[in-house]
Amino acid sequence: MKNKERYVFLECPDCGERNYTTFKRQKSPYKLEKRKFCRRCRKHTAHKEKKL
């Protein structure tokens, strides 16, 4: 991990479970959003960034 990156959790909008962690630049002005598979919902959803 570099000094200018930090961990973020990706949370499913349907069930609220935090399934994935990833890196993000510290000073980026936008919220990270990736389309991932949720094991609880058993479908692909657009997981959004949440704070630690």
N, CA, C, O and CB atoms as a CASP TS submission, in Angstrom:
PFRMAT TS
TARGET T0000
AUTHOR 0000-0000-0000
METHOD Language model
MODEL 1
PARENT N/A
ATOM      1  N   MET     1       0.845  -1.181   0.000  1.00  0.00           N
ATOM      2  CA  MET     1       0.000   0.000   0.000  1.00  0.00           C
ATOM      3  C   MET     1       0.880   1.231   0.000  1.00  0.00           C
ATOM      4  O   MET     1       1.821   1.321   0.789  1.00  0.00           O
ATOM      5  CB  MET     1      -0.956   0.006   1.212  1.00  0.00           C
ATOM      6  N   LYS     2       0.591   2.168  -0.864  1.00  0.00           N
ATOM      7  CA  LYS     2       1.360   3.397  -0.946  1.00  0.00           C
ATOM      8  C   LYS     2       0.830   4.418   0.055  1.00  0.00           C
ATOM      9  O   LYS     2      -0.258   4.246   0.604  1.00  0.00           O
ATOM     10  CB  LYS     2       1.318   3.965  -2.371  1.00  0.00           C
ATOM     11  N   ASN     3       1.584   5.462   0.288  1.00  0.00           N
ATOM     12  CA  ASN     3       1.195   6.483   1.267  1.00  0.00           C
ATOM     13  C   ASN     3      -0.043   7.256   0.858  1.00  0.00           C
ATOM     14  O   ASN     3      -0.770   7.747   1.721  1.00  0.00           O
ATOM     15  CB  ASN     3       2.327   7.444   1.484  1.00  0.00           C
ATOM     16  N   LYS     4      -0.299   7.376  -0.425  1.00  0.00           N
ATOM     17  CA  LYS     4      -1.418   8.202  -0.888  1.00  0.00           C
ATOM     18  C   LYS     4      -2.681   7.385  -1.130  1.00  0.00           C
ATOM     19  O   LYS     4      -3.626   7.886  -1.739  1.00  0.00           O
ATOM     20  CB  LYS     4      -1.034   8.929  -2.161  1.00  0.00           C
ATOM     21  N   GLU     5      -2.717   6.135  -0.664  1.00  0.00           N
ATOM     22  CA  GLU     5      -3.893   5.288  -0.830  1.00  0.00           C
ATOM     23  C   GLU     5      -4.416   4.855   0.530  1.00  0.00           C
ATOM     24  O   GLU     5      -3.677   4.847   1.515  1.00  0.00           O
ATOM     25  CB  GLU     5      -3.567   4.060  -1.698  1.00  0.00           C
ATOM     26  N   ARG     6      -5.694   4.495   0.578  1.00  0.00           N
ATOM     27  CA  ARG     6      -6.286   4.007   1.822  1.00  0.00           C
ATOM     28  C   ARG     6      -7.310   2.931   1.495  1.00  0.00           C
ATOM     29  O   ARG     6      -7.797   2.840   0.368  1.00  0.00           O
ATOM     30  CB  ARG     6      -6.942   5.167   2.626  1.00  0.00           C
ATOM     31  N   TYR     7      -7.630   2.113   2.500  1.00  0.00           N
ATOM     32  CA  TYR     7      -8.644   1.073   2.344  1.00  0.00           C
ATOM     33  C   TYR     7     -10.033   1.687   2.342  1.00  0.00           C
ATOM     34  O   TYR     7     -10.290   2.660   3.051  1.00  0.00           O
ATOM     35  CB  TYR     7      -8.526   0.024   3.460  1.00  0.00           C
ATOM     36  N   VAL     8     -10.921   1.119   1.549  1.00  0.00           N
ATOM     37  CA  VAL     8     -12.338   1.457   1.600  1.00  0.00           C
ATOM     38  C   VAL     8     -13.138   0.153   1.514  1.00  0.00           C
ATOM     39  O   VAL     8     -12.685  -0.817   0.907  1.00  0.00           O
ATOM     40  CB  VAL     8     -12.733   2.450   0.441  1.00  0.00           C
ATOM     41  N   PHE     9     -14.299   0.136   2.110  1.00  0.00           N
ATOM     42  CA  PHE     9     -15.201  -1.004   2.035  1.00  0.00           C
ATOM     43  C   PHE     9     -16.235  -0.742   0.955  1.00  0.00           C
ATOM     44  O   PHE     9     -16.676   0.393   0.775  1.00  0.00           O
ATOM     45  CB  PHE     9     -15.884  -1.270   3.402  1.00  0.00           C
ATOM     46  N   LEU    10     -16.621  -1.784   0.235  1.00  0.00           N
ATOM     47  CA  LEU    10     -17.685  -1.684  -0.752  1.00  0.00           C
ATOM     48  C   LEU    10     -18.909  -2.388  -0.190  1.00  0.00           C
ATOM     49  O   LEU    10     -18.851  -3.564   0.172  1.00  0.00           O
ATOM     50  CB  LEU    10     -17.254  -2.298  -2.125  1.00  0.00           C
ATOM     51  N   GLU    11     -20.021  -1.658  -0.120  1.00  0.00           N
ATOM     52  CA  GLU    11     -21.233  -2.160   0.526  1.00  0.00           C
ATOM     53  C   GLU    11     -22.337  -2.351  -0.502  1.00  0.00           C
ATOM     54  O   GLU    11     -22.524  -1.523  -1.394  1.00  0.00           O
ATOM     55  CB  GLU    11     -21.697  -1.201   1.636  1.00  0.00           C
ATOM     56  N   CYS    12     -23.062  -3.448  -0.367  1.00  0.00           N
ATOM     57  CA  CYS    12     -24.200  -3.726  -1.245  1.00  0.00           C
ATOM     58  C   CYS    12     -25.354  -2.792  -0.876  1.00  0.00           C
ATOM     59  O   CYS    12     -25.692  -2.689   0.303  1.00  0.00           O
ATOM     60  CB  CYS    12     -24.641  -5.224  -1.136  1.00  0.00           C
ATOM     61  N   PRO    13     -25.964  -2.112  -1.839  1.00  0.00           N
ATOM     62  CA  PRO    13     -27.068  -1.195  -1.519  1.00  0.00           C
ATOM     63  C   PRO    13     -28.361  -1.921  -1.142  1.00  0.00           C
ATOM     64  O   PRO    13     -29.203  -1.350  -0.448  1.00  0.00           O
ATOM     65  CB  PRO    13     -27.334  -0.283  -2.698  1.00  0.00           C
ATOM     66  N   ASP    14     -28.530  -3.154  -1.581  1.00  0.00           N
ATOM     67  CA  ASP    14     -29.770  -3.891  -1.298  1.00  0.00           C
ATOM     68  C   ASP    14     -29.811  -4.441   0.125  1.00  0.00           C
ATOM     69  O   ASP    14     -30.776  -4.211   0.854  1.00  0.00           O
ATOM     70  CB  ASP    14     -29.932  -5.033  -2.287  1.00  0.00           C
ATOM     71  N   CYS    15     -28.756  -5.171   0.523  1.00  0.00           N
ATOM     72  CA  CYS    15     -28.789  -5.823   1.834  1.00  0.00           C
ATOM     73  C   CYS    15     -27.913  -5.114   2.868  1.00  0.00           C
ATOM     74  O   CYS    15     -28.070  -5.361   4.063  1.00  0.00           O
ATOM     75  CB  CYS    15     -28.346  -7.266   1.701  1.00  0.00           C
ATOM     76  N   GLY    16     -27.001  -4.245   2.448  1.00  0.00           N
ATOM     77  CA  GLY    16     -26.175  -3.496   3.386  1.00  0.00           C
ATOM     78  C   GLY    16     -24.937  -4.236   3.873  1.00  0.00           C
ATOM     79  O   GLY    16     -24.260  -3.763   4.785  1.00  0.00           O
ATOM     80  N   GLU    17     -24.628  -5.384   3.284  1.00  0.00           N
ATOM     81  CA  GLU    17     -23.459  -6.150   3.703  1.00  0.00           C
ATOM     82  C   GLU    17     -22.197  -5.612   3.029  1.00  0.00           C
ATOM     83  O   GLU    17     -22.192  -5.303   1.837  1.00  0.00           O
ATOM     84  CB  GLU    17     -23.648  -7.643   3.375  1.00  0.00           C
ATOM     85  N   ARG    18     -21.137  -5.509   3.816  1.00  0.00           N
ATOM     86  CA  ARG    18     -19.850  -5.038   3.290  1.00  0.00           C
ATOM     87  C   ARG    18     -19.048  -6.248   2.839  1.00  0.00           C
ATOM     88  O   ARG    18     -18.469  -6.955   3.664  1.00  0.00           O
ATOM     89  CB  ARG    18     -19.058  -4.209   4.362  1.00  0.00           C
ATOM     90  N   ASN    19     -19.010  -6.489   1.534  1.00  0.00           N
ATOM     91  CA  ASN    19     -18.422  -7.703   0.983  1.00  0.00           C
ATOM     92  C   ASN    19     -16.979  -7.552   0.543  1.00  0.00           C
ATOM     93  O   ASN    19     -16.227  -8.524   0.611  1.00  0.00           O
ATOM     94  CB  ASN    19     -19.227  -8.163  -0.165  1.00  0.00           C
ATOM     95  N   TYR    20     -16.562  -6.390   0.100  1.00  0.00           N
ATOM     96  CA  TYR    20     -15.263  -6.235  -0.529  1.00  0.00           C
ATOM     97  C   TYR    20     -14.486  -5.072   0.081  1.00  0.00           C
ATOM     98  O   TYR    20     -15.073  -4.115   0.585  1.00  0.00           O
ATOM     99  CB  TYR    20     -15.428  -6.029  -2.027  1.00  0.00           C
ATOM    100  N   THR    21     -13.158  -5.168   0.030  1.00  0.00           N
ATOM    101  CA  THR    21     -12.280  -4.057   0.380  1.00  0.00           C
ATOM    102  C   THR    21     -11.392  -3.776  -0.815  1.00  0.00           C
ATOM    103  O   THR    21     -11.066  -4.684  -1.580  1.00  0.00           O
ATOM    104  CB  THR    21     -11.429  -4.369   1.656  1.00  0.00           C
ATOM    105  N   THR    22     -11.003  -2.529  -0.978  1.00  0.00           N
ATOM    106  CA  THR    22     -10.141  -2.139  -2.078  1.00  0.00           C
ATOM    107  C   THR    22      -9.380  -0.885  -1.683  1.00  0.00           C
ATOM    108  O   THR    22      -9.607  -0.324  -0.611  1.00  0.00           O
ATOM    109  CB  THR    22     -10.956  -1.910  -3.373  1.00  0.00           C
ATOM    110  N   PHE    23      -8.483  -0.451  -2.545  1.00  0.00           N
ATOM    111  CA  PHE    23      -7.711   0.766  -2.305  1.00  0.00           C
ATOM    112  C   PHE    23      -8.304   1.924  -3.085  1.00  0.00           C
ATOM    113  O   PHE    23      -8.913   1.738  -4.139  1.00  0.00           O
ATOM    114  CB  PHE    23      -6.237   0.564  -2.688  1.00  0.00           C
ATOM    115  N   LYS    24      -8.115   3.127  -2.548  1.00  0.00           N
ATOM    116  CA  LYS    24      -8.576   4.333  -3.223  1.00  0.00           C
ATOM    117  C   LYS    24      -7.623   5.456  -2.867  1.00  0.00           C
ATOM    118  O   LYS    24      -7.082   5.482  -1.761  1.00  0.00           O
ATOM    119  CB  LYS    24     -10.043   4.690  -2.827  1.00  0.00           C
ATOM    120  N   ARG    25      -7.412   6.372  -3.776  1.00  0.00           N
ATOM    121  CA  ARG    25      -6.572   7.532  -3.481  1.00  0.00           C
ATOM    122  C   ARG    25      -7.218   8.361  -2.384  1.00  0.00           C
ATOM    123  O   ARG    25      -8.441   8.494  -2.333  1.00  0.00           O
ATOM    124  CB  ARG    25      -6.344   8.391  -4.749  1.00  0.00           C
ATOM    125  N   GLN    26      -6.397   8.916  -1.511  1.00  0.00           N
ATOM    126  CA  GLN    26      -6.924   9.625  -0.348  1.00  0.00           C
ATOM    127  C   GLN    26      -7.698  10.885  -0.704  1.00  0.00           C
ATOM    128  O   GLN    26      -8.740  11.152  -0.106  1.00  0.00           O
ATOM    129  CB  GLN    26      -5.804   9.980   0.574  1.00  0.00           C
ATOM    130  N   LYS    27      -7.225  11.647  -1.641  1.00  0.00           N
ATOM    131  CA  LYS    27      -7.844  12.948  -1.919  1.00  0.00           C
ATOM    132  C   LYS    27      -8.766  12.940  -3.123  1.00  0.00           C
ATOM    133  O   LYS    27      -9.006  13.995  -3.709  1.00  0.00           O
ATOM    134  CB  LYS    27      -6.783  13.977  -2.129  1.00  0.00           C
ATOM    135  N   SER    28      -9.290  11.790  -3.510  1.00  0.00           N
ATOM    136  CA  SER    28     -10.194  11.763  -4.659  1.00  0.00           C
ATOM    137  C   SER    28     -11.555  12.323  -4.234  1.00  0.00           C
ATOM    138  O   SER    28     -12.036  12.010  -3.145  1.00  0.00           O
ATOM    139  CB  SER    28     -10.339  10.309  -5.225  1.00  0.00           C
ATOM    140  N   PRO    29     -12.172  13.135  -5.071  1.00  0.00           N
ATOM    141  CA  PRO    29     -13.412  13.826  -4.691  1.00  0.00           C
ATOM    142  C   PRO    29     -14.678  12.994  -4.874  1.00  0.00           C
ATOM    143  O   PRO    29     -15.757  13.446  -4.489  1.00  0.00           O
ATOM    144  CB  PRO    29     -13.543  15.080  -5.487  1.00  0.00           C
ATOM    145  N   TYR    30     -14.586  11.809  -5.441  1.00  0.00           N
ATOM    146  CA  TYR    30     -15.771  11.026  -5.758  1.00  0.00           C
ATOM    147  C   TYR    30     -15.854   9.770  -4.887  1.00  0.00           C
ATOM    148  O   TYR    30     -14.853   9.322  -4.327  1.00  0.00           O
ATOM    149  CB  TYR    30     -15.771  10.644  -7.238  1.00  0.00           C
ATOM    150  N   LYS    31     -17.058   9.212  -4.785  1.00  0.00           N
ATOM    151  CA  LYS    31     -17.272   7.949  -4.086  1.00  0.00           C
ATOM    152  C   LYS    31     -17.060   6.815  -5.094  1.00  0.00           C
ATOM    153  O   LYS    31     -17.543   6.875  -6.225  1.00  0.00           O
ATOM    154  CB  LYS    31     -18.710   7.884  -3.442  1.00  0.00           C
ATOM    155  N   LEU    32     -16.346   5.806  -4.672  1.00  0.00           N
ATOM    156  CA  LEU    32     -16.046   4.670  -5.535  1.00  0.00           C
ATOM    157  C   LEU    32     -17.270   3.777  -5.662  1.00  0.00           C
ATOM    158  O   LEU    32     -17.970   3.530  -4.680  1.00  0.00           O
ATOM    159  CB  LEU    32     -14.848   3.870  -4.990  1.00  0.00           C
ATOM    160  N   GLU    33     -17.531   3.289  -6.883  1.00  0.00           N
ATOM    161  CA  GLU    33     -18.663   2.395  -7.122  1.00  0.00           C
ATOM    162  C   GLU    33     -18.241   1.346  -8.137  1.00  0.00           C
ATOM    163  O   GLU    33     -17.779   1.683  -9.227  1.00  0.00           O
ATOM    164  CB  GLU    33     -19.916   3.183  -7.620  1.00  0.00           C
ATOM    165  N   LYS    34     -18.398   0.074  -7.782  1.00  0.00           N
ATOM    166  CA  LYS    34     -18.048  -1.023  -8.679  1.00  0.00           C
ATOM    167  C   LYS    34     -19.174  -2.033  -8.694  1.00  0.00           C
ATOM    168  O   LYS    34     -19.845  -2.250  -7.684  1.00  0.00           O
ATOM    169  CB  LYS    34     -16.722  -1.691  -8.255  1.00  0.00           C
ATOM    170  N   ARG    35     -19.374  -2.641  -9.831  1.00  0.00           N
ATOM    171  CA  ARG    35     -20.397  -3.669  -9.967  1.00  0.00           C
ATOM    172  C   ARG    35     -19.778  -4.998  -9.557  1.00  0.00           C
ATOM    173  O   ARG    35     -18.884  -5.512 -10.229  1.00  0.00           O
ATOM    174  CB  ARG    35     -20.961  -3.731 -11.428  1.00  0.00           C
ATOM    175  N   LYS    36     -20.269  -5.557  -8.428  1.00  0.00           N
ATOM    176  CA  LYS    36     -19.717  -6.781  -7.855  1.00  0.00           C
ATOM    177  C   LYS    36     -20.835  -7.763  -7.527  1.00  0.00           C
ATOM    178  O   LYS    36     -22.014  -7.410  -7.526  1.00  0.00           O
ATOM    179  CB  LYS    36     -18.893  -6.466  -6.593  1.00  0.00           C
ATOM    180  N   PHE    37     -20.440  -9.003  -7.250  1.00  0.00           N
ATOM    181  CA  PHE    37     -21.402 -10.039  -6.882  1.00  0.00           C
ATOM    182  C   PHE    37     -21.611 -10.036  -5.372  1.00  0.00           C
ATOM    183  O   PHE    37     -20.639 -10.066  -4.618  1.00  0.00           O
ATOM    184  CB  PHE    37     -20.923 -11.432  -7.363  1.00  0.00           C
ATOM    185  N   CYS    38     -22.853 -10.002  -4.921  1.00  0.00           N
ATOM    186  CA  CYS    38     -23.197 -10.068  -3.505  1.00  0.00           C
ATOM    187  C   CYS    38     -23.618 -11.492  -3.183  1.00  0.00           C
ATOM    188  O   CYS    38     -24.549 -12.022  -3.788  1.00  0.00           O
ATOM    189  CB  CYS    38     -24.328  -9.053  -3.145  1.00  0.00           C
ATOM    190  N   ARG    39     -22.931 -12.112  -2.228  1.00  0.00           N
ATOM    191  CA  ARG    39     -23.230 -13.502  -1.866  1.00  0.00           C
ATOM    192  C   ARG    39     -24.547 -13.635  -1.136  1.00  0.00           C
ATOM    193  O   ARG    39     -25.214 -14.664  -1.250  1.00  0.00           O
ATOM    194  CB  ARG    39     -22.123 -14.070  -1.012  1.00  0.00           C
ATOM    195  N   ARG    40     -24.930 -12.634  -0.400  1.00  0.00           N
ATOM    196  CA  ARG    40     -26.200 -12.708   0.341  1.00  0.00           C
ATOM    197  C   ARG    40     -27.399 -12.554  -0.608  1.00  0.00           C
ATOM    198  O   ARG    40     -28.364 -13.313  -0.517  1.00  0.00           O
ATOM    199  CB  ARG    40     -26.247 -11.614   1.440  1.00  0.00           C
ATOM    200  N   CYS    41     -27.336 -11.573  -1.513  1.00  0.00           N
ATOM    201  CA  CYS    41     -28.430 -11.350  -2.479  1.00  0.00           C
ATOM    202  C   CYS    41     -28.381 -12.333  -3.644  1.00  0.00           C
ATOM    203  O   CYS    41     -29.387 -12.550  -4.319  1.00  0.00           O
ATOM    204  CB  CYS    41     -28.374  -9.921  -3.017  1.00  0.00           C
ATOM    205  N   ARG    42     -27.211 -12.926  -3.882  1.00  0.00           N
ATOM    206  CA  ARG    42     -26.965 -13.853  -4.979  1.00  0.00           C
ATOM    207  C   ARG    42     -27.216 -13.223  -6.336  1.00  0.00           C
ATOM    208  O   ARG    42     -27.819 -13.843  -7.211  1.00  0.00           O
ATOM    209  CB  ARG    42     -27.825 -15.074  -4.824  1.00  0.00           C
ATOM    210  N   LYS    43     -26.745 -11.970  -6.516  1.00  0.00           N
ATOM    211  CA  LYS    43     -26.834 -11.285  -7.808  1.00  0.00           C
ATOM    212  C   LYS    43     -25.770 -10.191  -7.864  1.00  0.00           C
ATOM    213  O   LYS    43     -25.173  -9.844  -6.845  1.00  0.00           O
ATOM    214  CB  LYS    43     -28.261 -10.683  -8.030  1.00  0.00           C
ATOM    215  N   HIS    44     -25.539  -9.658  -9.043  1.00  0.00           N
ATOM    216  CA  HIS    44     -24.590  -8.566  -9.223  1.00  0.00           C
ATOM    217  C   HIS    44     -25.290  -7.238  -8.933  1.00  0.00           C
ATOM    218  O   HIS    44     -26.370  -6.964  -9.454  1.00  0.00           O
ATOM    219  CB  HIS    44     -23.995  -8.577 -10.662  1.00  0.00           C
ATOM    220  N   THR    45     -24.657  -6.423  -8.095  1.00  0.00           N
ATOM    221  CA  THR    45     -25.194  -5.095  -7.777  1.00  0.00           C
ATOM    222  C   THR    45     -24.055  -4.085  -7.805  1.00  0.00           C
ATOM    223  O   THR    45     -22.882  -4.460  -7.774  1.00  0.00           O
ATOM    224  CB  THR    45     -25.906  -5.089  -6.384  1.00  0.00           C
ATOM    225  N   ALA    46     -24.396  -2.833  -7.863  1.00  0.00           N
ATOM    226  CA  ALA    46     -23.400  -1.759  -7.857  1.00  0.00           C
ATOM    227  C   ALA    46     -23.017  -1.444  -6.421  1.00  0.00           C
ATOM    228  O   ALA    46     -23.715  -0.687  -5.746  1.00  0.00           O
ATOM    229  CB  ALA    46     -23.938  -0.489  -8.574  1.00  0.00           C
ATOM    230  N   HIS    47     -21.919  -2.014  -5.948  1.00  0.00           N
ATOM    231  CA  HIS    47     -21.445  -1.803  -4.581  1.00  0.00           C
ATOM    232  C   HIS    47     -20.847  -0.401  -4.468  1.00  0.00           C
ATOM    233  O   HIS    47     -20.087   0.025  -5.338  1.00  0.00           O
ATOM    234  CB  HIS    47     -20.397  -2.886  -4.179  1.00  0.00           C
ATOM    235  N   LYS    48     -21.187   0.310  -3.400  1.00  0.00           N
ATOM    236  CA  LYS    48     -20.719   1.678  -3.202  1.00  0.00           C
ATOM    237  C   LYS    48     -19.798   1.765  -2.023  1.00  0.00           C
ATOM    238  O   LYS    48     -19.865   0.953  -1.100  1.00  0.00           O
ATOM    239  CB  LYS    48     -21.881   2.624  -3.017  1.00  0.00           C
ATOM    240  N   GLU    49     -18.936   2.754  -2.056  1.00  0.00           N
ATOM    241  CA  GLU    49     -17.942   2.956  -0.994  1.00  0.00           C
ATOM    242  C   GLU    49     -18.590   3.411   0.303  1.00  0.00           C
ATOM    243  O   GLU    49     -19.478   4.263   0.307  1.00  0.00           O
ATOM    244  CB  GLU    49     -16.898   3.978  -1.431  1.00  0.00           C
ATOM    245  N   LYS    50     -18.131   2.827   1.404  1.00  0.00           N
ATOM    246  CA  LYS    50     -18.535   3.241   2.749  1.00  0.00           C
ATOM    247  C   LYS    50     -17.299   3.445   3.586  1.00  0.00           C
ATOM    248  O   LYS    50     -16.246   2.884   3.281  1.00  0.00           O
ATOM    249  CB  LYS    50     -19.476   2.199   3.407  1.00  0.00           C
ATOM    250  N   LYS    51     -17.402   4.230   4.627  1.00  0.00           N
ATOM    251  CA  LYS    51     -16.258   4.498   5.509  1.00  0.00           C
ATOM    252  C   LYS    51     -15.950   3.292   6.377  1.00  0.00           C
ATOM    253  O   LYS    51     -16.777   2.393   6.535  1.00  0.00           O
ATOM    254  CB  LYS    51     -16.530   5.723   6.393  1.00  0.00           C
ATOM    255  N   LEU    52     -14.748   3.287   6.937  1.00  0.00           N
ATOM    256  CA  LEU    52     -14.339   2.206   7.833  1.00  0.00           C
ATOM    257  C   LEU    52     -15.188   2.284   9.052  1.00  0.00           C
ATOM    258  O   LEU    52     -15.034   1.473   9.964  1.00  0.00           O
ATOM    259  CB  LEU    52     -12.840   2.285   8.199  1.00  0.00           C
TER
END
